[in-house]
Amino acid sequence: MADTSEKVGLLRVLGPAHVWALGVGIVLVGEYMGWNFGVGKGGAYAALIACWFAGILYTCVAMIDSEVTSTVAAAGGQYTQANHIVGALMAFNVGLYLVFAYTMLEAANAWTVGFLVQTVGGLAGHEGTLNDDPFIVLSIMFLAWLNYRGVLATLTFNLVITAFAFVAIILLFLMTAPFTAPDLMQHAELMSGQAALPYGWLGILAAMHFGLWYYLGIEGTTQAAEEVRSPARSLPFGTLAGIMTLVIAATLTWFVCVGLMPWEYLGTAGTPLFDAARLSGSSFLVWLLGIGTLFATLASANGCINDASRAWFSMGRDRYLPSWFGAVHPKYRTPYRAIIFLVPIALLFALKLPLDQIITFSILSGLLGYTFMPLNMIMFRRKWPLDTIKRGYVHPFHPIPAILLLALCAVTYFAVFLGYGTQLVAMVGFYVVASLWFHFWRYRFVNRGAQFTMPWPKPKGY
Amino acid sequence: MAKYTPPVQSKLGQIIDVIVLLALSIGSLYIPLIYGLSGSAKVTTVVENPTWESLGQNEAMVKQWNALGFTDPAAAHDLITTRFDYSFSWLNLAFMAVVLIGYFFMLIKLSDKEYREVISEKFER
């Protein structure tokens, strides 16, 4: 039996609190923008129900991913898992899911920075509409440059500014809640009549589309498996604590925003929390949430450039993509070619497309990745039953979380289909053609045996 | 199984592969959105000479619209009357399901073929 508890590689220095901070840091921007499109798709109540169901979906993701990642000790997260458990083509697709989910999220963040500057310009008395293009370009180029030079300092800084953004949400709630400002929020009036469920029960299903945005990326916590002191305890504990934190933060965000804005406005708002601060009448909150929005988007975009470029780099190094992308900068030790290559793609989408459609590409790539997870889990247990290899963590109630996750993914595909069906088909069409290109052309350049690096016995059935 | 030695790809080949990937992502994701072939499906119901009442807004809503800078109902008209079009045909839904299931079926079948080569080279040499 292979012992996976002895791993050579990165230092094991992280505890559950670090895992929690890593997860919340990646995802918190979802409270500052994007979640509110769920209100547009189904109304305020639908967005809240979607938020809670998406929480269940991500709990399943965390349970499944904790087991596989705490056992597949090699770096690379889901991409490496797919390589060891399903096969090269699945790994290629999972790598692309990661790259597109993060690159589109980066584009969405830059879009929000531009929109925020535009809004603040208007509030400051600028005549006409401020051109936001230079701010979008500047934010992406600046963060790409930081990543090019090395990310240790910027990722540490990320934690600080994420904490600021989290505290800003809590303060917004405390200063606008009924116990401090009894007449400010008007939930009953703003959600009366057709505003309660404007699309009926179908709207609740449809809102699930953007319900994922509250948590998208939380599964990134399990990528730290190699650096966690006790994966069996820290990964599930830290990740589930992160999800619970986000459920609370998301519910507070929802409560404040729907109590202050008509759902038709909220459903299309670019910066809902900043708008809530404006409506509070407190200039302190306007500054706080303005800076919080800026910090949350920049921190998230920074993390996205880091993660997307590393996924692209890994695929280049394994020759799934041209090996030119597998280069490391001789001085800064960063995947500089991958970082530079993804910049124009992020810019292209951030400069020309509406936010909801950029976010939909990110959500769809994430959703395809979540659909892979239960399939991966079922294959993992079949190929290596519990008594054949030592796992860092064994998730309970298998296969219920896998089946539940598949069912919730199916519901979310239907939710995207409602209103964004053509975009869904375009995205899946892209992955189909890319897969055929990989299998029939690109795979010839891949070194077969080097794809399996774990010291495990031969899988059952092979 | 004999060890597979992959060919070394030329620089020109690598450039062509990069161009193919770029063309694929821009051609299938970006251009359809720019030309309106994909994206969100919404319809706007026009209300002539809109008032807050005709737009279905109560007193509390009007107050918040004003605070947000929408003092004229006409300025908020499109935001209020534009809705998602959730009408769909079962044929389209079935098509989407077939595309998705077919995609994952293809992934698992082709991946398994590649996986057997990897396992064979790893464990049978």
Chai-1 contact restraints between the chains, C-beta under 6 A:
chainA,res_idxA,chainB,res_idxB,connection_type,confidence,min_distance_angstrom,max_distance_angstrom,comment,restraint_id
A,V86,B,S111,contact,1.0,0.0,6.0,A-B,restraint_1
A,G87,B,S111,contact,1.0,0.0,6.0,A-B,restraint_2
A,G87,B,D112,contact,1.0,0.0,6.0,A-B,restraint_3
A,G87,B,E114,contact,1.0,0.0,6.0,A-B,restraint_4
A,G87,B,Y115,contact,1.0,0.0,6.0,A-B,restraint_5
A,A88,B,E114,contact,1.0,0.0,6.0,A-B,restraint_6
A,L89,B,L107,contact,1.0,0.0,6.0,A-B,restraint_7
A,L89,B,L110,contact,1.0,0.0,6.0,A-B,restraint_8
A,L89,B,S111,contact,1.0,0.0,6.0,A-B,restraint_9
A,L89,B,E114,contact,1.0,0.0,6.0,A-B,restraint_10
A,M90,B,L107,contact,1.0,0.0,6.0,A-B,restraint_11
A,M90,B,S111,contact,1.0,0.0,6.0,A-B,restraint_12
A,Q186,B,A60,contact,1.0,0.0,6.0,A-B,restraint_13
A,E189,B,A60,contact,1.0,0.0,6.0,A-B,restraint_14
A,L190,B,A60,contact,1.0,0.0,6.0,A-B,restraint_15
A,L202,B,Y86,contact,1.0,0.0,6.0,A-B,restraint_16
A,M261,B,Q64,contact,1.0,0.0,6.0,A-B,restraint_17
A,P262,B,M61,contact,1.0,0.0,6.0,A-B,restraint_18
A,P262,B,Q64,contact,1.0,0.0,6.0,A-B,restraint_19
A,E264,B,L79,contact,1.0,0.0,6.0,A-B,restraint_20
A,E264,B,I80,contact,1.0,0.0,6.0,A-B,restraint_21
A,L279,B,A67,contact,1.0,0.0,6.0,A-B,restraint_22
A,P322,B,Q14,contact,1.0,0.0,6.0,A-B,restraint_23
A,P322,B,D17,contact,1.0,0.0,6.0,A-B,restraint_24
A,P322,B,V18,contact,1.0,0.0,6.0,A-B,restraint_25
A,W324,B,Q14,contact,1.0,0.0,6.0,A-B,restraint_26
A,L353,B,L33,contact,1.0,0.0,6.0,A-B,restraint_27
A,Q357,B,L33,contact,1.0,0.0,6.0,A-B,restraint_28
A,Q357,B,G39,contact,1.0,0.0,6.0,A-B,restraint_29
A,F417,B,M96,contact,1.0,0.0,6.0,A-B,restraint_30
A,L418,B,Y86,contact,1.0,0.0,6.0,A-B,restraint_31
A,G419,B,S40,contact,1.0,0.0,6.0,A-B,restraint_32
A,G419,B,A41,contact,1.0,0.0,6.0,A-B,restraint_33
A,G419,B,F84,contact,1.0,0.0,6.0,A-B,restraint_34
A,Y420,B,S40,contact,1.0,0.0,6.0,A-B,restraint_35
A,T422,B,S38,contact,1.0,0.0,6.0,A-B,restraint_36
A,Q423,B,S38,contact,1.0,0.0,6.0,A-B,restraint_37
A,Q423,B,G39,contact,1.0,0.0,6.0,A-B,restraint_38
A,A426,B,S28,contact,1.0,0.0,6.0,A-B,restraint_39
A,A426,B,P32,contact,1.0,0.0,6.0,A-B,restraint_40
A,A426,B,S38,contact,1.0,0.0,6.0,A-B,restraint_41
A,V428,B,V99,contact,1.0,0.0,6.0,A-B,restraint_42
A,V428,B,Y103,contact,1.0,0.0,6.0,A-B,restraint_43
A,G429,B,S28,contact,1.0,0.0,6.0,A-B,restraint_44
A,F430,B,S28,contact,1.0,0.0,6.0,A-B,restraint_45
A,F430,B,L29,contact,1.0,0.0,6.0,A-B,restraint_46
A,V432,B,Y103,contact,1.0,0.0,6.0,A-B,restraint_47
A,A434,B,L24,contact,1.0,0.0,6.0,A-B,restraint_48
A,H439,B,L110,contact,1.0,0.0,6.0,A-B,restraint_49
A,F445,B,P6,contact,1.0,0.0,6.0,A-B,restraint_50
A,F445,B,Q9,contact,1.0,0.0,6.0,A-B,restraint_51
A,N447,B,P6,contact,1.0,0.0,6.0,A-B,restraint_52
A,R448,B,Y4,contact,1.0,0.0,6.0,A-B,restraint_53
A,R448,B,E117,contact,1.0,0.0,6.0,A-B,restraint_54
A,R448,B,V118,contact,1.0,0.0,6.0,A-B,restraint_55
A,R448,B,E121,contact,1.0,0.0,6.0,A-B,restraint_56
A,G449,B,E121,contact,1.0,0.0,6.0,A-B,restraint_57
A,G449,B,K122,contact,1.0,0.0,6.0,A-B,restraint_58
A,Q451,B,V118,contact,1.0,0.0,6.0,A-B,restraint_59
A,F452,B,V118,contact,1.0,0.0,6.0,A-B,restraint_60
A,F452,B,K122,contact,1.0,0.0,6.0,A-B,restraint_61
A,K458,B,F123,contact,1.0,0.0,6.0,A-B,restraint_62
A,Y462,B,I119,contact,1.0,0.0,6.0,A-B,restraint_63
